[in-house]
Amino acid sequence: MNITEDNYSIDQLAQTITRQNCYMQGLDYTMISDVERNKFYDDLIENIVKDKIVCDVGFGSGILTMMALHHGAKKVYAFEQDAATFDFGKAVIERMGYTDKVEFFNKKWEDVTDEEIQDLAIKMKNELGG
């Protein structure tokens, strides 16, 4: 599903994403709205990502990806296996203006091949100036 081509709004797409399956795919609205949890992650991320390249596995809504970028991460490699969640999270990140520093992957981290990992490692090294 492509949000632009299919004319989906973020609101329409959000209504299609639930966590009603055994694989825990989709968005967990309780987790996203948990202020204490999000404050914990924000405080943690703030102290470790500046000028670093980050990998967000299962980026969901994109909240942790955006926290990392807000706190100075150079780049985020964002992985999400569920297609609807991927489209939603990517659309949120795009609307927030962060796409120039995010590379999106609509696949499970476990399905990344050795060749893709090598390519990512080379990209990361180049992006860090090494």
C-alpha positions as CSV (number, residue, x, y, z in Angstrom):
1,M,0.0,0.0,0.0
2,N,1.3,3.4,-0.9
3,I,-0.3,6.2,1.0
4,T,0.2,8.8,-1.8
5,E,-1.0,6.6,-4.6
6,D,-3.9,5.1,-2.7
7,N,-5.0,8.5,-1.3
8,Y,-4.9,7.3,2.3
9,S,-4.7,9.8,5.0
10,I,-2.8,9.1,8.2
11,D,-6.1,9.0,10.1
12,Q,-7.6,6.5,7.7
13,L,-4.6,4.3,7.8
14,A,-4.4,4.5,11.6
15,Q,-7.9,3.1,11.8
16,T,-6.8,-0.1,9.9
17,I,-3.9,-0.9,12.3
18,T,-4.6,-2.8,15.4
19,R,-2.7,-5.3,17.6
20,Q,-5.3,-8.1,17.3
21,N,-3.0,-10.8,16.0
22,C,-0.6,-13.3,17.6
23,Y,2.4,-11.6,16.0
24,M,1.9,-8.3,17.9
25,Q,2.0,-6.4,14.6
26,G,0.4,-3.0,14.3
27,L,0.4,-0.1,16.7
28,D,-0.1,-0.4,20.5
29,Y,-2.0,2.8,21.3
30,T,-1.5,2.2,25.1
31,M,2.2,2.1,24.7
32,I,2.3,5.2,22.4
33,S,0.3,7.2,24.9
34,D,2.3,6.1,27.9
35,V,3.9,9.3,29.0
36,E,6.1,7.7,31.7
37,R,7.4,5.1,29.2
38,N,8.1,7.7,26.5
39,K,9.8,10.0,28.9
40,F,12.1,7.2,30.0
41,Y,13.0,6.4,26.3
42,D,13.4,10.1,25.5
43,D,15.8,10.6,28.5
44,L,17.8,7.4,27.5
45,I,18.0,8.3,23.8
46,E,19.0,11.9,24.5
47,N,22.2,10.8,26.2
48,I,23.4,8.2,23.6
49,V,22.5,9.1,20.0
50,K,24.2,12.5,19.3
51,D,26.2,12.2,16.0
52,K,25.5,8.4,15.8
53,I,23.8,6.2,13.3
54,V,20.9,4.3,14.8
55,C,18.9,1.3,13.9
56,D,15.2,1.2,14.9
57,V,13.9,-2.4,14.6
58,G,10.1,-2.4,14.5
59,F,9.7,1.4,14.2
60,G,5.9,1.3,14.4
61,S,4.6,4.8,14.8
62,G,8.1,6.2,14.4
63,I,8.2,7.8,17.8
64,L,11.7,6.4,18.8
65,T,13.1,7.2,15.3
66,M,12.0,10.8,15.7
67,M,13.3,11.0,19.3
68,A,16.7,9.8,18.1
69,L,16.7,12.4,15.3
70,H,15.5,15.1,17.6
71,H,18.4,14.4,19.9
72,G,21.0,14.6,17.1
73,A,21.3,11.2,15.5
74,K,23.0,11.5,12.1
75,K,20.8,8.9,10.5
76,V,18.3,6.2,11.4
77,Y,17.9,2.9,9.6
78,A,14.2,2.1,10.3
79,F,12.8,-1.5,9.9
80,E,9.1,-2.5,10.1
81,Q,7.8,-5.8,8.9
82,D,4.0,-5.1,8.9
83,A,3.1,-3.3,5.7
84,A,0.2,-1.1,7.1
85,T,2.3,-0.2,10.2
86,F,5.3,0.6,7.9
87,D,3.1,2.9,5.7
88,F,1.7,4.7,8.8
89,G,5.0,5.2,10.6
90,K,6.7,6.4,7.4
91,A,3.9,8.8,6.8
92,V,4.2,10.2,10.3
93,I,8.0,10.6,10.0
94,E,7.5,12.3,6.5
95,R,5.0,14.7,7.9
96,M,7.4,15.6,10.7
97,G,10.1,16.4,8.2
98,Y,12.6,13.8,9.1
99,T,12.8,11.7,6.0
100,D,16.1,13.1,4.8
101,K,17.8,11.3,7.7
102,V,15.9,8.0,7.6
103,E,16.3,5.0,5.4
104,F,13.2,2.8,5.6
105,F,13.0,-1.0,5.2
106,N,9.6,-2.8,5.0
107,K,11.0,-6.1,6.2
108,K,11.8,-8.1,9.3
109,W,15.3,-7.4,10.7
110,E,15.8,-11.2,10.8
111,D,15.3,-11.3,7.0
112,V,18.1,-8.9,6.2
113,T,20.7,-10.8,4.2
114,D,24.4,-10.8,5.0
115,E,25.0,-8.8,1.8
116,E,22.5,-6.2,2.9
117,I,24.2,-6.0,6.3
118,Q,27.6,-5.5,4.6
119,D,26.0,-2.8,2.4
120,L,24.6,-1.1,5.5
121,A,28.0,-1.3,7.3
122,I,29.7,0.4,4.3
123,K,27.0,3.1,4.2
124,M,27.4,3.7,8.0
125,K,31.2,3.9,7.8
126,N,30.9,6.4,4.9
127,E,28.3,8.5,6.7
128,L,30.5,8.6,9.8
129,G,33.4,9.8,7.6
130,G,35.5,6.7,8.0
